[in-house]
Amino acid sequence: MAESFTTQLIQRFQIEQKKNDHSGVYALSQKLLAYHSNRIEGGMLTEKQTASLFDTGTLTSEDALIRAKDVEEMTGHFLMFNEMLKTYAEPLSHELIKRYHYKLKSGVFEDIANGYPIREYKNRRNIVSDITTALPEEVHARMTALLDEYNAADKHDLHGLAKFHADYEAIHPFPDGNGRTGRLILFKECLKNDIDPFVVNDSRKAEYYHALNTAQTKQDYRLPRGADRIPPAGRRLSAAGRKIANANAATTRLLPPNIGSPNRCRKHTKTTQNVGELRLFSSRCDANTSHSTAPTPKAMRSNRTGRTKMC
């Protein structure tokens, strides 16, 4: 039986990370997830600066001031992604989520100076829009209930992942870094559950926040107006699943295109016989959808042709 795309993707991540290969899908995913997730939270580094920081450890000023915190959180995100690759198959737990938070935040001077707990749940109340987040003394119990409910299922679809994400963000267990740890958990759980992973795109931040708010305040998971235009493959999700897919998957997805003969990669690797290359794809529907591809953003391109090769 042929290996799934997600299985092959994990293998490529592991191979390229071990070789410190910055020209493939591992580096591309690192840059994309770190750039968009930090940008959603107000980070000011550009795509070009993100790529430079990951590839060379240096930054271009582009005639603008660079905040130390942006650099610290970007490098922390790179470390958090690596930790996720080591632990993607593990069940979600208090300790694992706190470990991700530690990787993200342990090098951020401003947070340490302000007394924010690192690798521990919040010790002060935080306010997010009109959402009533958990009080510090409530966090452990509410996280336990959320994790127990989620882990009771043997396998999850996109609907289950997205519902967990909405509930996790409503609890807001940490003083800062909740969105970034939450979106990394989505990526991790996609890998674990054989769902094509995705990156929430900053260009659709408003839509993402609005749908999360609707789910959290009204427990409303109905499709938004216009969602009937989702392609047929996307309609395999329940109505609730499609709404949450739009809540979380205003995304850039990683999907394998149909590009012909598997022999293209055989001379390069033994693990990608069915996948020739990986491109970026913007989608509103579920992870099983297959469509044409869109070009990679220029700053994230990893070779001269603008294509990120799986091989």
N, C-alpha and C positions, 0 to 999 in steps of 0.2 A: 504494500500500500504506500502510495506517495506521501511524503511528509507535507504537512500543511504549510502555508505561507508563513504563519506565525512561528512555527517551529524552525523554519529556515532562517527567519529574521533573527531569532534569538541566537542561533548558531553564528550568524554573521556578526552580531553585536559582540559576542564573546571572542571570536577570532580576531576581529579588528581591534578590540580593546586590548587584548593580550599583546598584539603586535604594535600597539600604539599607532595604529593606522588612522590618519586624519583625512583620508581621501574617500571614505566609503560611507555606508549608511549609519554606522555608529556615530561618527563625527557629525553628520548631518542632523541626526536626531537629537544629539546633545545640544547643538547650536539652536535648532528650532524650538525645542521645548524650553530651554533656558531663556531665549530671547522673548518669546511670546508670553511665557508665564510671568517673568519679571516685568515685562512691559505692561501687562494687565494690572499689576500692582503699583504702577507708577515709576518703574525703573526707566532711566533715561538713556541707557546705552543703545546705540544703533545696531542694526544687523551686522554691519561691517565691523564695528567694534567688538561685538560678541564673537564673531568668527575669529578675529585677530587674537582676542584674549584666549580662546580655546586652542587655536593652532600654534601660537607663538608665545603666549604669555605676555604680550605687549599690547598697547592701545594707541590708536591714532586720536589726536585731540579734535580734529575736524573743526578747529576754531571755537570750541565750546568747553566750558568747565566740566570736569568729570568728578562726580561725587565718589568719595571712597566707599560709601555704603553700597553703591551700585556695583562696583567692582567686587566687593566682598560677597555680596549676595549672588552675583553671577558665578563666581568661582565656587561658592557653596552649592549652587544648583548643580554644577558639573559633578561635584563630589556626591551629592545626593542621588543623581542619576546612576553613578557607578555602584553605589550601595544598593539601589533598586535592582540592578542587573544581577547582583550576587544573591538577592533574596526574593526574586520575582515569584518563585514557586512556594514560598512560605505563606501560611495563612496570616491574615491581618491580625494584629494584636497591639495592645498598648505599647509594648516594648519596641516593636518594629516601627510603628509610626513615630514614636519618640526618637528612635535612631535616625530616621529620615530628617526629622526636625533638627537634630544635632548637627548632621552633616551640612544642612542648609545654613544654620545660624551661628555655629560655634566660632566662626571667624569674623563676625560682624561687631566691630568695636562699639558702635552706637547702642546696640541692643544690650551689650554687656554693661556699658556705662550707665544705662538707664535701669539696670537691675532686672531686666527681663529674664525669666527662667529659661534656660536652654536644656533641651531634652526632658523638660518637665512641663506639665500643663500649667495654664496661666494662674497667676496669683492675684490678678486684678481683673475687674470686669472690663470687657470691651464692648463697644457699640458699633454695629454695622447697619447702616441705613435704618430702616424701620423694623429690622429683625431683632427679636429678643433672644440674645444668645445666652448660653448657659452661664450661671454664676460659677465662680471658681470652685466653690464647695459642691457644685452639682456635676462638674465635668466628668469625673471618674465614673460615676454611676451611669450617666447618660452615654458615655462612650462604651462602657461595658454592655449596656443594653443594645446599642447599635451594632457592636462587633458580634455579640451573641446571635442577634437576628440574622446578620449577614452571613456569618460562618456556618449557620445551620443548614444552608443550601450547599449541595455538593458542587454545583457549577452555576455560573451566572451568565446572563445575557446583558446586552447593553442597557436594558431597562433597569436591571438590578444594580449595575455599576453606577448608573446615573442617579438612582434614588439614594444610594449610599452617599454619593457626593453631595447631593442637596442636603441631606440630614447632617452630614459631617460639617458642612459649612455653616449650618444653622447652629450647631453646638459651638463652633469656633473655639476649639480646645486650647489653642496657644495664644499668647499675646500678639504674635505676628508670625507670618509664614503659613497661615491656614490654607489660603488659596493655592499656594505653590506645592505644599505637601499633598493637598487634596487632588490636584491635577496630576501629580506624579503617581498617586495611588491609582487613579484611573488608568494611566499608562501601564503600570505594573499588573493590574488585574486584567487588562486586555491581554497581555502576554500570557498570563497564567490560564486564562479561560479560552484561549484560541480565538480571540477577537482581534481583528486588525487594529492596531493602536492608532491613536489620533492625538493631535495637538490642538488645543483650543486657541483659535487665532485672535490676536489682539484687535484686528480690524473689525471683529464682531463682538467686541467686549460688551457693548450696550445690550445687544440681543441676549448674550449669555447671562448677564446680570439680571435682566428683566425676567427671563424665564426661571432662573433660580429663585428670584424673589416671589414670583407667582407660585411656584411649587412650595416654597417655605411658608408663605403667609396664608395661602388659600387651599393648600393641598390639591391644587388644580393641575392636572397633567393632560388636559385635553389639547388637541392640536391647535396651534394658532391659525388665524386666518391666512389662507393661501397655502397651507401645508398639503392640500390635496394635489399640489403639483409635484409632490415627492414622487420620483420614479417608482414603477411597480415593485422593484426589488426592495425598496425601502418600506413598502407596506406590509412586509412580513412581520414587522413589529406590531404589538398592540397599540391602540391609540395612545395609551399612557406612555408606552415606550417611545413612540415617535415624538411625543411632546418633549420628553426628557432628552431624547437624542438631539432635538433642536436646542434644548437648554444647555447641554454640555458639548454638543458636537457641532457648534458653529465652528467647524474644524478645518484644519489641514490634515488630511489622512495620509497614511502610508499604505499604498496599495500596489500589488503587482500588476503591471500591464500585460496585455497579450501581445507578445512580440515575436512569436515564431519559435524557431528551433531552439531546444535546450542545449544544443551543442556549442552555442556561443560561449558558454562559461566553462565548459568541461576542461579546457586546457588550463584554467586558472584555479579551479577549486572543485572538490568532490562533493561539496555540500549544497550546491545550487543548481542541480541538474534541471529543475523545472522553472527556475526564475532567472531571467537574463539581466534585468536591471530594475532599479527602483526609482520611481518618480513621485513627485508630490501631487496630491489630488484634493481639490476642495469639494466638499460634499455636504448635503443636509440630511442624508438618509443613513441607513444602518450599515454596520461594518461588513455586511455580506455583499453590498452593492459593488458592481464593477462597471466602470465607465472609461471614457477617454481621459487622458492625463493632462495636467497643466504644467508649464515650465517651472523649474526651481527658481526662487528669488536669486538675483544676481549675486548678492553678498554671500549666499549660502552655497553657491556652486562649488563643486569639489574637483572638477577637472576642466580641461579646456573646452570640451564640447557642451558644458552646462548640464550634463547628465550625471547622476550619481549611480554608479554601477554596483550591482550586487556582487559582481565577480572580481 
